[in-house]
Amino acid sequence: MDRRSFLKTAGAVSALSLAPYSLSSRAEEGKWRNFEMTTRVDLLIGAPPAKIWIPVPSVNSDYQKVGETTFKTQGGKAVIAHDPRYGAGILAAEFGSSDKPYVEVTTRFSTRDRIVRLDAPPTAPAEDPAVLQKYLAPTELLPTDGIVRDTALKITSGAKNDRDKAHAIYEWIVENTQRDPKVRGCGVGDIKSMLETNNLGGKCADLNALFVGLARSVGIPARDVYGIRVADSNLGYKSLGKSGDITRAQHCRADFYLTGYGWVPVDPADVRKVVLEENGGLPLGDVKVEAARKRLFGSWEMNWAAFNSASDVTLPNSSKGKIGFFMYPNAEAVEQGRTVRLDSLDPDNFSYKISAKELTV
């Protein structure tokens, strides 16, 4: 996109951000749903000694309550640990040379649809300033200077407040990015490279990370929220849900902080998913896309479990360095006499399987 087109689009978005913010929902607010999720890992490649790490839901909030987590292994030892900066829940298992690496972890949790009504009076209590500073800080994949800040300043030119800025960034991402089905997993989230190359195709960990980085660069606290879909959508979107076997249903979302309203959920990546996948593909102006576009600025349908909002994660006792985010099972094992990190995006050979079911009690 050339500079003239960019400024034209950014200006249009800034004007749109001044429109009233109203949300309607077909979901029943306040109704809690109960789920059970199980992840089983059997290492089929590599050899012990080995280490396995599995994300477990660790977000307790007004939209998710985490219950009991249990686990079992065959040989080895396992513990539940937490990332010291972000509190991400990590099932960490280690196996000796005589063990068969296998672990299974089950978590029960409850969710309810998350809706922040930005047309209502601001009544939310203030967030801890230390928390806000944490989600303003740059990370390895989310720089907040250079081309990231320059782009955000162009997008938000003319916006009067943080709400308008966040909405302008959201609309710009919906207008200018694409979901790329060839990207493995949920993407990498390297937003600087995306902007420098003008390759704005990706998946949720790319597109929603772009929202987070752009927002932080103009002083709006924002964070990725990494998780997984656990049920079909009740809102008529086949592309926005998954039940039963959810091994490949990981999904990253985002939220931003707005004084008086608290953390506001957004998901521009799922708007682009609707465009690409719903009914075999839809134009951006389709009524179903427009409904998703309006709804996903300020709400999430909680047929999804939130794992964590962690960045630059050091897995306990890992010998291979940090990972950008923790949304998939990870493992290290021995291949040809050296320790390697296994491919977390290859569940068939790794191997792991994740399943979810809704509970009636």
N, C-alpha and C positions, 0 to 999 in steps of 0.2 A: 504494500500500500504506500503511495507516495505521500509527501507531507501535506499537500493540498487536501487529499482525500481524508487523511488522518484528522486534520483540523476541522474539516466539515463534519465528520462523524462525531468527534469529541464535542463540538459545539452543539450538535443536535441532541446528544446525550445530556449535556448540561442543562439544556432547556427542558428536556423531558423530566429531569430530576426535580423540577419545581412543581410537578403535578402532585395531587393528593396521593397519600400512601394509604390505600385501603386494601384489606385482605379478606377474602371469603374462603371458607373451608368446608368441604364436604365431610371431613373427618370429624369425629365426635371429640371435642376438647375435654380433657380431664379424665378420659377413660384409659385406665392402665391395662396393658396386655403383658402376659407372662410368657417367657421363652426359656428354652434350654438349648445351649449350643455345645457341641462336642468337636474337638480337634484331635485327630489321631495321626501320629507320625511313626512311620516305619522306614528307617533308612535302607534303601535298596542299592544305593551307590556309595562309594567310599567305604571305609572300614574303621572300626574302633581302634584307639580311643576316639570318642566323638562327643560333641556337645550339641544340644538342641535348645532353641528358644522359641516360645510360642506366645503371641500377644493374648492377653486376657482382658476383658473389659474392666476399666478402672475409672470410668467417669460416673460419678454420682452427682445428680443434679435434679432440677425440677422436671426433667424429661426422661431420666434414666436412673433406675435404682439397681445396683449390683448386689446380688445375693450370694449364695454359697458357691465356691469354686472347689472342686475336688480333682485329684489326679492320681494316676497309677503308672508304674513303669515295670518293665521286665529287666531286672538288673539295674545297675546304676543308681543314681540318687537324683532327687529333684526337689526344688524349693520354689516358692513364689517370691520374686524380688520386685523392686520398684526402682525405676530410673530416678536418680536423686534430684534432678532439676524439674522434671515435668510430672513425676509420679506415675509414669506408665507401668502397668502391670505386666510382668514378664515371668512366665513359667520357664525356669532354667534347669536343664537336666544334663548330667554328665555321665559318661559310660566308660568303663575300663576296657582293656584289650580283650577280656573274656566275655564281655556282655554283648547281648543282641540289642542294638539301639531301638527302643520302642517306648513311646510315651503317649498317654491319652489324658486330656484335660477337659472337664465339663464345667460350665458356668451357667447358673440360672440368673436371670435378670428380668426387670420389668421396664417397659417403655410407654410413653404416651406422646401423642403428636405435639410438636413444639411450634407455638405461634406467638410472635411478638407483634402486637398491634401498634404500629407506629402512628396511627391516627388517634390513639387514645392519649390521655394526659400522662406525662412522664412521672412514674411513681417508684421505679426500681431503686433499691438502695445502691450506694456507691460501691464500686469494686475496690479491693485492696490496691493501693498504688504500686506495690511491688509486683503484683500480678500483671498490671497494665504495662509496666516497664518491661517485663519479660516478653510480652507479646508485641512490643514495639522494636525489640532488638533484632538485628540482622542475624541470619544463620548462614551456613555454607551455601545452601541452595536458595536462600532468600536474602540477597543483598538489598540494601535500601538506599543506595547511592547510585551515581552514574546514570546509566540508561534507564534503570528502574524508576528512579525519582524523576528524571526528565520526562519519561512517558506519563507518569502519574500526574505531574503538574500540568501537562497538556490536556489530559483527560478531564481533570477537575477544574480547569480554568472557568471562572464564573460561578462556581458552586459557592453557596453562602455559608454552609455549615458542614459538619462531619456527616450528617445524614445524606445530604445532597452529594457530597464527595463519594461516599460509599456506593450510592445508587448509580452515579455516573460511571464508576469503575465497573460495577456489575453489568450495566447495559453495554459498555464498551466491549467487555469480554464476550457477552452473548452475540454482539454484532460482528466481532472481528476474529474470533477463534473458530476452530472446527474440531470435532471429535475425530480422531484418526484411528480407525479399527486395526491398523497394522502395528500400532504401538503395543509393546508387551506389557502385560499386567495393567497397572493404573498409571504408568508413566514414571518419569524420573523427577520432575519438579524443578528442573534447572531453568529458572525464569530468565536469568541474564542471557543465556544462550538463545532462548526462544526469541527474546526481543532483538538481540544483535543480529540474528539470522533472518528475522521476520518470518520464521517458521512457527506459526501460532496454532499448529495442529498438535493434538495430544489427547490425553485422557484426564480423569478427575484429579490425579495428583499433579498434573501440569496446569490445568486450567484454573482449578481452585487455588493452587499455590500462587498463580499469577495474581489472583484477587488479593490474597493475603500480603504478598510482597508489595504490590502497588499501594494498598491501603496503609501499611506500616510506613512506607516511604513518605507519606504526607501526614504522618502523625496520628493515624487511627490505629489503635490496638486491634490486631486481628490474628487469627490462628487457624491452621488446618486442624480438622478433627478426623482422625483415621479410624475406619471401622469396616463393617461388613453388612450387606443386606441379609435379612433373616426371614422375610415373608414377602408374599406378593403385595402389590400396591392395591389399596382400596379406592384409589382415585381414578381408576380407568387407564393407567399407564402400564402396559405390559413390560416395557423396557426398564421400568424403575422399581422392579421387585424381583426377588428370588427366594424360593423356599426349598426345604428338603436338602438336597445336595448343594451347598453354597461354597464349595471349594474355590471357585473362581469368581465369587461375588463381592470381593473387597471393593470398598468405595470410600473415597475421601471427600469430606464436606468442609465448610468453612463457616466461621462467624466473626463478627466484629463488635467492638464495644462502643455503645452510644450512651452518653450520660443521660440518666433518667429512664433508660429503657433496658440497660444491662447488655448482655451478649445477644446479638441479633443474628439468627441463622440465615445463611444464603447458600445457594448451590447453582452457580451459573453453568458448571460442567454438566449437570443433569438436564439443563435446557438444551444444550447441544447434543446430548444423548438422545433426547426425544426427537430432535431434528433428524438425526442419522438413522435411528432404529425403529421408531414408533410407526406402525402400519407400513413398514418397508421403506420409510423415509418420508419426511414432510417438509414443506417450505417453511421458512422462518415466520411467515405471516399466517400460517395455519392457525385456526382457532384453538386447537389442542396445544400447540406450541405457545401461543399467547397466554393461555391459562397457566401453563407451567411457568412461564417467564414471570408472570405477576405473582404467583404463589411462592416461588422459590427465592424471592427477596423478602425475608421475614418469617419463613416457616420451613419446617421439615416434616414430612410424613415419617413417623418413627417405626417403620417396618425395617429398621436398621439398628445395629448395635454400635455404640461408640467405644473404641478401644482407648485412645489417648490423643493428646495434642503434642507429642514429643518430636523434637528435631535433633539431628546430630547425636544419635543414640549410641552409647557404648554398651554393648551386651555384656552381662556379667561373665568375667573370665574369658572373653573372646581374645583370640590372638591375631585377628584380622582387621582391627580398626573400627571406626565408627560407621554406622549406616545413616543415610539421610533421614529416614523415617521408619517406623516399626508397625507394619500392617500385615505382614506375612510371616509364617514360620520361617525360621532361619536355622542353619546347622553348619557345623564344621566337622570334617572327618579327614581321614588319611587316604590320600591317593598317590601311588607311586612314591611312597616314603615321605611325603610332605603333607602338612595340614592345608586344606583348601576350604573355602566357603562354598557350600553347595548352592545351586541355582534355586532361589526361593520362588521363582516364577515357573518352575517345572514340577508341579505337584505329582505328575504321573511317575516320574523317575526319582523324585526326592526320597520317599513318597509321602504325601499327606492327604487327608480327606477331612473336610469340615462339614458338619451337618447341623441343621437347626429345626426345631419343632416348637409350635405354639402350645402352651399348656392351658388346660381348661380350669385349673385351680390355682 
